[in-house]
Structures are given as structure tokens and as C-alpha cells.
Amino acid sequence: MGFLDKLKNGLKKTKAAVFGQLDNVIKSFRKVDEELLEELEEILICSDVGADTTEYIIDELRERIKSGNIKQADDVRSALGEILRELVGEGEPLKLDTHPSVILVIGVNGVGKTTSIGKISANLKSQGKRVLVAAADTFRAAAIDQLAVWCDRAGVDLIRQNEGSDPAAVVYDAVAAAKKRDADVLIVDTAGRLHNKKNLMDELAKIGRVLDRELPGCSKETLLVLDSTTGQNALVQAKEFKNATEITGLILTKLDGTAKGGAVFSIRRTVGLPVKYIGVGEQIDDMEPFNAEQFVDALLGEAED
């Protein structure tokens, strides 16, 4: 099964619970009017798109109606698809211009951070890149052990120390190993504690100083992992993390386990960060770079095999 098919299957809950109602609504109206827009507004809010983003979408549809671009109910689906694609934006590729480049992965515990690192490692390795992972979440022994399992599945090396070690020291060792082993990408796991803890931000800053000193000028991505099943709570996390540290992109996990996939649109619009990867399953190949066209088409049921 290709990733597009996995994406379609993964988004079935969101589509069936919410976006699948679009057809019924559109078919029940012969003309485009405020009553139709009110029905659409209710559907979008129920999909966890969020009140503000839903208002924006409905206003966009209303403007297109006034300009004559939407003349009948059947035109609403294609117009909605265009608006959603514009909202979520194109997936921006990782910036991996230096040798090695660095990917810092952040996020609270339980969002799928460890599994995402394993899947991204496998994805990059499939592109012919030499990948090394640093286990800098040293506050839980289980985190290091779980990461070791996923690195083994991905077929990439892991640099680790004992539980309780200084995360920056792990990164220092990992940078040295990356240079010695001629790695293309160094992926750094970070502590998954609450984002409003000052010491966590201090740790990230310390890791950043090590990277700046040992790999001056390197390409560096900081990716925030968000659990799609939490809906609008993921938006709250994204805003607070963005306020606390510099983030370059988002990883959205567990889209296959939720009917709240509509939150993607409000997250993208509110925090203004590109979605870099999405995950739709538990297998090593169930995460891919984000493709807005495929994502929206899978939701609206317009994608072709």
C-alpha cells in the first residue's frame, strides 16, 4: 500500500465523522445561500477546525459567492478545497544544506516524538542519507530504550549515555560521532517535559550553544511534534512552544486515530509554521513529508489512485 492510500485510510475517521457530511449538505441545497453557509460552518466547527479558522473559511466562501465564482451548490466543494489548500500551505522540505545538518525534535511526552524520530530516520535513510540519532532525552531511561528500538528498526546508529546524563554532553558526543562517521543528518531527541518549564528551555538553549560551537553555520531544523488526536489542545501547545523557542516546522502524528484532523488547518493558520511531516500509522514507513494537495483531497474524497 502506497502512502497516499495510507493517508486516505488514515483520514477516514475525520472524513467520515465530519467532511463526509459535505456531500449530504451540498446535495440538499440547490442554491448557495446563507443557510448553506451556516450548515458548512457547523460541520467545520465539529471537525475541530476551530471557531476563528471556520469564520475565516466561511468569509472566504462568502466573498467568492459575491464575486460570482460560486454560482451553485456543486461549486462549493471545489472552492472549499481551494481555501483549505491555501490555508494549510505547501509542505516545505527540510533544510538540510550542510554536512552534517541537524534536526532537533521537541514536544511533550506522549505525542509520538520517539516514533517520529524513528520514522523520519527511516525516511531519510531511504533517500540515501547517513543518519545518526542522539538520545538527549536523558531524564527517562524508558525514553532512551524506546528510541534504541526505533533506531534499530530504521537501521541507524544511536548515540546514548546513561539516564540522568547532561543532554548537552550527549549532543557533544553525537556531533563528534557525526563528524567521524561522515553522517549527513544528526537527529536530536530532547526532553519531553512540559513546555512551560524554564529548565527545559534552558536545556534547549544549552544544546543550541553546543551545536553552534561544534557545527558553526550548520543547517538546523527544530520540529515540534503534535498529537493530532488532541485537536485544539495541539494548537495550544503549538502556540506556547512557539512563544518559548524558535521552531521551524511541525510534525503531526496519529492522524489515523482521530476524527479531529480538521485541527491541522487552525494550527497552520494560527502559528504560521509549515507542516513538515505527517504520520498515519504505527509502521516504520507510515510517516511522509507533508503534501497539502494529497491531504485535502484525501479529506474531501477527490484524490485519484
Contacts in CASP RR format, 6 or more apart in sequence:
PFRMAT RR
TARGET T0000
AUTHOR 0000-0000-0000
METHOD contacts of the structure
MODEL  1
MGFLDKLKNGLKKTKAAVFGQLDNVIKSFRKVDEELLEELEEILICSDVG
ADTTEYIIDELRERIKSGNIKQADDVRSALGEILRELVGEGEPLKLDTHP
SVILVIGVNGVGKTTSIGKISANLKSQGKRVLVAAADTFRAAAIDQLAVW
CDRAGVDLIRQNEGSDPAAVVYDAVAAAKKRDADVLIVDTAGRLHNKKNL
MDELAKIGRVLDRELPGCSKETLLVLDSTTGQNALVQAKEFKNATEITGL
ILTKLDGTAKGGAVFSIRRTVGLPVKYIGVGEQIDDMEPFNAEQFVDALL
GEAED
1 9 0 8 1.000
3 280 0 8 1.000
3 285 0 8 1.000
3 286 0 8 1.000
3 288 0 8 1.000
4 294 0 8 1.000
4 298 0 8 1.000
4 303 0 8 1.000
4 305 0 8 1.000
5 305 0 8 1.000
6 256 0 8 1.000
6 280 0 8 1.000
6 281 0 8 1.000
6 286 0 8 1.000
7 278 0 8 1.000
7 280 0 8 1.000
7 288 0 8 1.000
7 294 0 8 1.000
7 295 0 8 1.000
7 298 0 8 1.000
8 298 0 8 1.000
8 301 0 8 1.000
8 303 0 8 1.000
9 256 0 8 1.000
9 280 0 8 1.000
10 255 0 8 1.000
10 256 0 8 1.000
10 257 0 8 1.000
10 280 0 8 1.000
10 281 0 8 1.000
10 298 0 8 1.000
11 255 0 8 1.000
11 256 0 8 1.000
11 261 0 8 1.000
11 280 0 8 1.000
11 295 0 8 1.000
11 298 0 8 1.000
11 299 0 8 1.000
13 256 0 8 1.000
13 257 0 8 1.000
13 258 0 8 1.000
13 259 0 8 1.000
14 47 0 8 1.000
14 255 0 8 1.000
14 258 0 8 1.000
14 259 0 8 1.000
14 260 0 8 1.000
14 261 0 8 1.000
14 262 0 8 1.000
14 299 0 8 1.000
15 298 0 8 1.000
15 299 0 8 1.000
15 300 0 8 1.000
15 301 0 8 1.000
16 259 0 8 1.000
17 46 0 8 1.000
17 47 0 8 1.000
17 259 0 8 1.000
18 43 0 8 1.000
18 44 0 8 1.000
18 46 0 8 1.000
18 47 0 8 1.000
18 259 0 8 1.000
18 262 0 8 1.000
19 43 0 8 1.000
19 47 0 8 1.000
19 299 0 8 1.000
19 300 0 8 1.000
21 43 0 8 1.000
22 40 0 8 1.000
22 43 0 8 1.000
22 77 0 8 1.000
22 80 0 8 1.000
22 300 0 8 1.000
25 36 0 8 1.000
25 39 0 8 1.000
25 40 0 8 1.000
25 43 0 8 1.000
26 36 0 8 1.000
26 73 0 8 1.000
26 74 0 8 1.000
26 76 0 8 1.000
26 77 0 8 1.000
27 73 0 8 1.000
29 35 0 8 1.000
29 36 0 8 1.000
29 39 0 8 1.000
29 73 0 8 1.000
30 72 0 8 1.000
30 73 0 8 1.000
31 72 0 8 1.000
31 73 0 8 1.000
32 65 0 8 1.000
32 70 0 8 1.000
32 71 0 8 1.000
32 72 0 8 1.000
32 73 0 8 1.000
32 75 0 8 1.000
32 76 0 8 1.000
36 73 0 8 1.000
36 76 0 8 1.000
37 58 0 8 1.000
37 61 0 8 1.000
37 62 0 8 1.000
40 58 0 8 1.000
40 61 0 8 1.000
40 76 0 8 1.000
40 80 0 8 1.000
41 54 0 8 1.000
41 55 0 8 1.000
41 58 0 8 1.000
44 50 0 8 1.000
44 53 0 8 1.000
44 54 0 8 1.000
44 57 0 8 1.000
44 58 0 8 1.000
44 262 0 8 1.000
45 51 0 8 1.000
45 54 0 8 1.000
47 259 0 8 1.000
47 260 0 8 1.000
47 261 0 8 1.000
47 262 0 8 1.000
48 231 0 8 1.000
48 232 0 8 1.000
48 260 0 8 1.000
48 261 0 8 1.000
48 262 0 8 1.000
48 263 0 8 1.000
48 266 0 8 1.000
49 57 0 8 1.000
49 262 0 8 1.000
49 263 0 8 1.000
49 265 0 8 1.000
49 266 0 8 1.000
50 232 0 8 1.000
50 263 0 8 1.000
50 266 0 8 1.000
52 266 0 8 1.000
52 270 0 8 1.000
53 87 0 8 1.000
53 265 0 8 1.000
53 266 0 8 1.000
53 269 0 8 1.000
53 270 0 8 1.000
56 87 0 8 1.000
56 269 0 8 1.000
57 80 0 8 1.000
57 83 0 8 1.000
57 84 0 8 1.000
57 87 0 8 1.000
57 265 0 8 1.000
60 83 0 8 1.000
61 70 0 8 1.000
61 76 0 8 1.000
61 79 0 8 1.000
61 80 0 8 1.000
61 83 0 8 1.000
64 70 0 8 1.000
64 79 0 8 1.000
69 75 0 8 1.000
69 79 0 8 1.000
70 76 0 8 1.000
70 79 0 8 1.000
77 300 0 8 1.000
77 302 0 8 1.000
80 300 0 8 1.000
81 296 0 8 1.000
81 300 0 8 1.000
84 265 0 8 1.000
84 296 0 8 1.000
84 299 0 8 1.000
84 300 0 8 1.000
85 292 0 8 1.000
85 293 0 8 1.000
85 296 0 8 1.000
87 265 0 8 1.000
87 268 0 8 1.000
87 269 0 8 1.000
88 264 0 8 1.000
88 265 0 8 1.000
88 268 0 8 1.000
88 275 0 8 1.000
88 292 0 8 1.000
88 295 0 8 1.000
88 296 0 8 1.000
89 268 0 8 1.000
89 274 0 8 1.000
89 275 0 8 1.000
89 292 0 8 1.000
90 274 0 8 1.000
90 292 0 8 1.000
91 274 0 8 1.000
91 275 0 8 1.000
91 276 0 8 1.000
91 289 0 8 1.000
91 290 0 8 1.000
91 291 0 8 1.000
91 292 0 8 1.000
92 249 0 8 1.000
92 274 0 8 1.000
92 276 0 8 1.000
93 276 0 8 1.000
93 289 0 8 1.000
94 101 0 8 1.000
94 103 0 8 1.000
94 221 0 8 1.000
94 276 0 8 1.000
94 289 0 8 1.000
95 101 0 8 1.000
95 219 0 8 1.000
95 221 0 8 1.000
95 248 0 8 1.000
96 129 0 8 1.000
96 184 0 8 1.000
96 185 0 8 1.000
96 219 0 8 1.000
96 221 0 8 1.000
97 219 0 8 1.000
98 215 0 8 1.000
98 217 0 8 1.000
98 218 0 8 1.000
98 219 0 8 1.000
99 182 0 8 1.000
99 184 0 8 1.000
100 132 0 8 1.000
100 178 0 8 1.000
100 179 0 8 1.000
100 183 0 8 1.000
100 184 0 8 1.000
100 185 0 8 1.000
100 186 0 8 1.000
100 215 0 8 1.000
100 218 0 8 1.000
101 184 0 8 1.000
101 185 0 8 1.000
101 186 0 8 1.000
101 218 0 8 1.000
101 219 0 8 1.000
101 220 0 8 1.000
101 221 0 8 1.000
102 185 0 8 1.000
102 186 0 8 1.000
102 187 0 8 1.000
102 188 0 8 1.000
102 211 0 8 1.000
102 215 0 8 1.000
102 218 0 8 1.000
102 219 0 8 1.000
102 220 0 8 1.000
102 221 0 8 1.000
103 120 0 8 1.000
103 185 0 8 1.000
103 186 0 8 1.000
103 187 0 8 1.000
103 188 0 8 1.000
103 220 0 8 1.000
103 221 0 8 1.000
103 222 0 8 1.000
103 223 0 8 1.000
104 188 0 8 1.000
104 190 0 8 1.000
104 204 0 8 1.000
104 207 0 8 1.000
104 220 0 8 1.000
104 221 0 8 1.000
104 222 0 8 1.000
104 223 0 8 1.000
105 113 0 8 1.000
105 116 0 8 1.000
105 117 0 8 1.000
105 120 0 8 1.000
105 187 0 8 1.000
105 188 0 8 1.000
105 189 0 8 1.000
105 190 0 8 1.000
105 223 0 8 1.000
105 225 0 8 1.000
105 251 0 8 1.000
106 113 0 8 1.000
106 190 0 8 1.000
106 192 0 8 1.000
106 204 0 8 1.000
106 222 0 8 1.000
106 223 0 8 1.000
106 224 0 8 1.000
106 225 0 8 1.000
106 241 0 8 1.000
106 245 0 8 1.000
106 247 0 8 1.000
107 113 0 8 1.000
107 190 0 8 1.000
107 192 0 8 1.000
107 195 0 8 1.000
107 224 0 8 1.000
107 225 0 8 1.000
107 226 0 8 1.000
107 237 0 8 1.000
107 241 0 8 1.000
108 192 0 8 1.000
108 193 0 8 1.000
108 194 0 8 1.000
108 195 0 8 1.000
108 237 0 8 1.000
109 192 0 8 1.000
109 193 0 8 1.000
110 227 0 8 1.000
111 225 0 8 1.000
111 226 0 8 1.000
111 227 0 8 1.000
111 253 0 8 1.000
112 225 0 8 1.000
112 227 0 8 1.000
112 253 0 8 1.000
112 254 0 8 1.000
113 137 0 8 1.000
113 189 0 8 1.000
113 192 0 8 1.000
113 225 0 8 1.000
114 143 0 8 1.000
114 146 0 8 1.000
114 147 0 8 1.000
114 150 0 8 1.000
114 189 0 8 1.000
115 150 0 8 1.000
115 253 0 8 1.000
115 282 0 8 1.000
116 225 0 8 1.000
116 251 0 8 1.000
116 253 0 8 1.000
116 277 0 8 1.000
116 279 0 8 1.000
116 287 0 8 1.000
117 133 0 8 1.000
117 147 0 8 1.000
117 150 0 8 1.000
117 151 0 8 1.000
117 187 0 8 1.000
117 189 0 8 1.000
118 133 0 8 1.000
118 147 0 8 1.000
118 150 0 8 1.000
118 151 0 8 1.000
118 153 0 8 1.000
118 154 0 8 1.000
118 156 0 8 1.000
118 284 0 8 1.000
119 150 0 8 1.000
119 154 0 8 1.000
119 277 0 8 1.000
119 279 0 8 1.000
119 284 0 8 1.000
119 285 0 8 1.000
119 286 0 8 1.000
119 287 0 8 1.000
120 187 0 8 1.000
120 251 0 8 1.000
120 277 0 8 1.000
120 287 0 8 1.000
121 131 0 8 1.000
121 133 0 8 1.000
121 150 0 8 1.000
121 151 0 8 1.000
121 154 0 8 1.000
121 155 0 8 1.000
121 156 0 8 1.000
121 187 0 8 1.000
122 153 0 8 1.000
122 154 0 8 1.000
122 155 0 8 1.000
122 156 0 8 1.000
122 284 0 8 1.000
122 285 0 8 1.000
123 277 0 8 1.000
123 285 0 8 1.000
123 287 0 8 1.000
123 288 0 8 1.000
123 289 0 8 1.000
124 131 0 8 1.000
124 184 0 8 1.000
124 185 0 8 1.000
125 131 0 8 1.000
125 154 0 8 1.000
125 155 0 8 1.000
125 156 0 8 1.000
128 184 0 8 1.000
129 184 0 8 1.000
129 185 0 8 1.000
130 181 0 8 1.000
130 182 0 8 1.000
130 183 0 8 1.000
130 184 0 8 1.000
130 185 0 8 1.000
131 154 0 8 1.000
131 156 0 8 1.000
131 183 0 8 1.000
131 184 0 8 1.000
131 185 0 8 1.000
131 186 0 8 1.000
131 187 0 8 1.000
132 156 0 8 1.000
132 157 0 8 1.000
132 158 0 8 1.000
132 159 0 8 1.000
132 174 0 8 1.000
132 177 0 8 1.000
132 178 0 8 1.000
132 181 0 8 1.000
132 183 0 8 1.000
132 185 0 8 1.000
132 186 0 8 1.000
132 187 0 8 1.000
133 147 0 8 1.000
133 151 0 8 1.000
133 156 0 8 1.000
133 157 0 8 1.000
133 158 0 8 1.000
133 159 0 8 1.000
133 174 0 8 1.000
133 186 0 8 1.000
133 187 0 8 1.000
133 188 0 8 1.000
133 189 0 8 1.000
134 158 0 8 1.000
134 159 0 8 1.000
134 160 0 8 1.000
134 170 0 8 1.000
134 171 0 8 1.000
134 173 0 8 1.000
134 174 0 8 1.000
134 186 0 8 1.000
134 187 0 8 1.000
134 188 0 8 1.000
134 189 0 8 1.000
135 143 0 8 1.000
135 144 0 8 1.000
135 147 0 8 1.000
135 148 0 8 1.000
135 158 0 8 1.000
135 159 0 8 1.000
135 160 0 8 1.000
135 161 0 8 1.000
135 170 0 8 1.000
135 189 0 8 1.000
136 167 0 8 1.000
136 168 0 8 1.000
136 170 0 8 1.000
136 171 0 8 1.000
136 174 0 8 1.000
136 188 0 8 1.000
136 189 0 8 1.000
136 190 0 8 1.000
136 191 0 8 1.000
136 207 0 8 1.000
137 143 0 8 1.000
137 144 0 8 1.000
137 147 0 8 1.000
137 167 0 8 1.000
137 189 0 8 1.000
137 190 0 8 1.000
137 191 0 8 1.000
137 192 0 8 1.000
138 144 0 8 1.000
138 161 0 8 1.000
138 162 0 8 1.000
138 163 0 8 1.000
138 164 0 8 1.000
138 165 0 8 1.000
138 166 0 8 1.000
138 167 0 8 1.000
138 170 0 8 1.000
138 191 0 8 1.000
139 163 0 8 1.000
139 164 0 8 1.000
139 191 0 8 1.000
139 192 0 8 1.000
139 193 0 8 1.000
140 163 0 8 1.000
141 163 0 8 1.000
143 189 0 8 1.000
143 192 0 8 1.000
144 160 0 8 1.000
144 163 0 8 1.000
147 158 0 8 1.000
147 160 0 8 1.000
147 189 0 8 1.000
148 158 0 8 1.000
148 160 0 8 1.000
150 284 0 8 1.000
151 157 0 8 1.000
151 158 0 8 1.000
153 284 0 8 1.000
154 284 0 8 1.000
157 177 0 8 1.000
157 181 0 8 1.000
159 170 0 8 1.000
159 173 0 8 1.000
159 174 0 8 1.000
159 177 0 8 1.000
160 170 0 8 1.000
161 169 0 8 1.000
161 170 0 8 1.000
161 173 0 8 1.000
167 190 0 8 1.000
167 191 0 8 1.000
167 203 0 8 1.000
167 206 0 8 1.000
167 207 0 8 1.000
168 203 0 8 1.000
168 206 0 8 1.000
168 207 0 8 1.000
168 209 0 8 1.000
168 210 0 8 1.000
171 188 0 8 1.000
171 207 0 8 1.000
171 208 0 8 1.000
171 210 0 8 1.000
171 211 0 8 1.000
172 210 0 8 1.000
172 214 0 8 1.000
174 186 0 8 1.000
174 188 0 8 1.000
175 186 0 8 1.000
175 210 0 8 1.000
175 211 0 8 1.000
175 214 0 8 1.000
175 215 0 8 1.000
176 214 0 8 1.000
177 183 0 8 1.000
178 186 0 8 1.000
188 207 0 8 1.000
190 203 0 8 1.000
190 204 0 8 1.000
190 207 0 8 1.000
191 200 0 8 1.000
191 203 0 8 1.000
192 200 0 8 1.000
193 200 0 8 1.000
194 200 0 8 1.000
195 237 0 8 1.000
195 240 0 8 1.000
195 241 0 8 1.000
195 244 0 8 1.000
196 240 0 8 1.000
196 244 0 8 1.000
201 244 0 8 1.000
201 245 0 8 1.000
204 245 0 8 1.000
211 218 0 8 1.000
211 220 0 8 1.000
220 248 0 8 1.000
221 248 0 8 1.000
221 249 0 8 1.000
221 276 0 8 1.000
222 245 0 8 1.000
222 246 0 8 1.000
222 247 0 8 1.000
222 248 0 8 1.000
222 249 0 8 1.000
223 247 0 8 1.000
223 248 0 8 1.000
223 249 0 8 1.000
223 250 0 8 1.000
223 251 0 8 1.000
223 276 0 8 1.000
223 277 0 8 1.000
224 237 0 8 1.000
224 238 0 8 1.000
224 241 0 8 1.000
224 242 0 8 1.000
224 247 0 8 1.000
224 249 0 8 1.000
224 250 0 8 1.000
224 251 0 8 1.000
224 273 0 8 1.000
225 250 0 8 1.000
225 251 0 8 1.000
225 253 0 8 1.000
226 234 0 8 1.000
226 237 0 8 1.000
226 238 0 8 1.000
226 250 0 8 1.000
226 251 0 8 1.000
226 252 0 8 1.000
226 253 0 8 1.000
226 267 0 8 1.000
227 234 0 8 1.000
227 253 0 8 1.000
227 254 0 8 1.000
228 234 0 8 1.000
228 252 0 8 1.000
228 253 0 8 1.000
228 254 0 8 1.000
228 255 0 8 1.000
228 257 0 8 1.000
228 258 0 8 1.000
228 260 0 8 1.000
228 261 0 8 1.000
228 263 0 8 1.000
228 264 0 8 1.000
229 254 0 8 1.000
229 257 0 8 1.000
229 258 0 8 1.000
229 260 0 8 1.000
230 237 0 8 1.000
230 260 0 8 1.000
230 263 0 8 1.000
231 258 0 8 1.000
231 260 0 8 1.000
231 261 0 8 1.000
231 262 0 8 1.000
231 263 0 8 1.000
232 260 0 8 1.000
232 263 0 8 1.000
232 266 0 8 1.000
234 252 0 8 1.000
234 263 0 8 1.000
234 267 0 8 1.000
235 263 0 8 1.000
235 266 0 8 1.000
235 267 0 8 1.000
235 270 0 8 1.000
235 271 0 8 1.000
238 250 0 8 1.000
238 267 0 8 1.000
238 270 0 8 1.000
238 271 0 8 1.000
238 273 0 8 1.000
239 270 0 8 1.000
239 271 0 8 1.000
241 247 0 8 1.000
242 271 0 8 1.000
242 273 0 8 1.000
247 273 0 8 1.000
248 273 0 8 1.000
248 274 0 8 1.000
248 276 0 8 1.000
249 273 0 8 1.000
249 274 0 8 1.000
249 275 0 8 1.000
249 276 0 8 1.000
250 267 0 8 1.000
250 268 0 8 1.000
250 271 0 8 1.000
250 273 0 8 1.000
250 274 0 8 1.000
250 275 0 8 1.000
250 276 0 8 1.000
251 275 0 8 1.000
251 276 0 8 1.000
251 277 0 8 1.000
251 278 0 8 1.000
251 279 0 8 1.000
251 287 0 8 1.000
252 264 0 8 1.000
252 267 0 8 1.000
252 275 0 8 1.000
252 277 0 8 1.000
252 278 0 8 1.000
252 279 0 8 1.000
252 290 0 8 1.000
253 278 0 8 1.000
253 279 0 8 1.000
253 287 0 8 1.000
254 279 0 8 1.000
254 281 0 8 1.000
255 261 0 8 1.000
255 278 0 8 1.000
255 279 0 8 1.000
255 280 0 8 1.000
256 279 0 8 1.000
256 280 0 8 1.000
256 281 0 8 1.000
256 286 0 8 1.000
261 299 0 8 1.000
262 299 0 8 1.000
264 275 0 8 1.000
264 295 0 8 1.000
267 273 0 8 1.000
268 274 0 8 1.000
268 275 0 8 1.000
274 290 0 8 1.000
275 290 0 8 1.000
276 289 0 8 1.000
276 290 0 8 1.000
277 287 0 8 1.000
277 288 0 8 1.000
277 289 0 8 1.000
277 290 0 8 1.000
278 287 0 8 1.000
278 288 0 8 1.000
278 290 0 8 1.000
278 295 0 8 1.000
279 286 0 8 1.000
279 287 0 8 1.000
279 288 0 8 1.000
280 286 0 8 1.000
280 287 0 8 1.000
281 287 0 8 1.000
294 303 0 8 1.000
297 303 0 8 1.000
END
